[in-house]
Amino acid sequence: MSSLPNGTSKTNKNGALISSISPEMASLRERVRQASRKVEAEIILEALEQHRWNRRRTAEALRISYRSLMYKMKNCNVREDNPVLAAGGELKHFGD
């Protein structure tokens, strides 16, 4: 869990951040990746909730393969027992 020379934190093999990065220290590329991952997770969560967590129907609704949905869920750390979409469109974890 070390920092890279430019002050950003490493990501694990799934692309998830190992530690949070302050916006002032993150590169533009890393900030865009974080924002993109957050938006993608929110879209996936919304679709999963609409389809009562039926992943096959969710993948069809998003027009992606089931395998792609599973990969994206893993990459964005989206699980039924983990984050939920809170009012206002923010990701919120159980117990927060």
N, C-alpha and C positions, 0 to 999 in steps of 0.2 A: 504494500500500500504506500508506495513512494510517489513523490511528485516528479513530473517531467521538468526539464530545464525551464520551460516557459511558464511554470507555476500551475499548470493544469494537473488534475489528478488522472490516474490511470483508469481504464475500464477493464472489466473482466472479459472473458472470451465471448460472452453473449452481448457485449456492448453496453452493459449496465455500469453506471458509475460506481466505483468502489467508495469514493468519498465525494461529498458535495464540493462544487467549485463556486467560489464567489464570482459574480458577474464581472467584477473589475479585473480579475486575474485570468479569466478564460479567454481563449482566442475567439475570434468571430466564428470560425468553423465549429468549435466546440459548443458555443452558445446556440448556433443554428441547429446542430444535432440534438441538443437537449430540448429545444423548443419543438422540433419536429417529432421527437419521440413522445413528448407530452401530448401534443395534438393527436398523434396517431393512437396513443393509448386511450384518450378520451373518446375518439370516434369508435374504436373497437369496443370499449365499455358500453357506450350508448347502444350500439348494435346488439351486443350480447344481452343487454337488459331487455331490448325490444323483442328478442327471440327467446327470452327466458333461459339464457345461457346454453341454448342449443347451438353448438359450435358449427355443425354442418349447415344449418339454416343461416347462421350469421355469415359464414364464408360465402354462401350463395348471394346473400343480400349485399355484401361488400364487393361482389364480383371478383373474388380471389379464390384460390384453391384452399381446401381444408388444411393442407400442409403449410401453406403460406400463413394462414391465420394462426396456426399453432406456433410457428416460428416467431411471428410478430408478437403474439401474446407472451412468449418466453422472453423475447428481446426487450419488451416494454414492462416486464414483470407484472403482467395482468393475469390474475387468478381469481377464481370465484371467492376464495376465502381471504384475499388480500385487499387490493384497493377497491373502493366503490366510488362512483361518480357523485360527488356532493353537489348540493345546490350552488349555483354560480359557476359550474363547470370545472371545479378544481378536483384533483385527485386527492382522496382522503383514505387513510388506512384505518382499519378497525383498531380500536384502542387509542386512537389519537384524541 
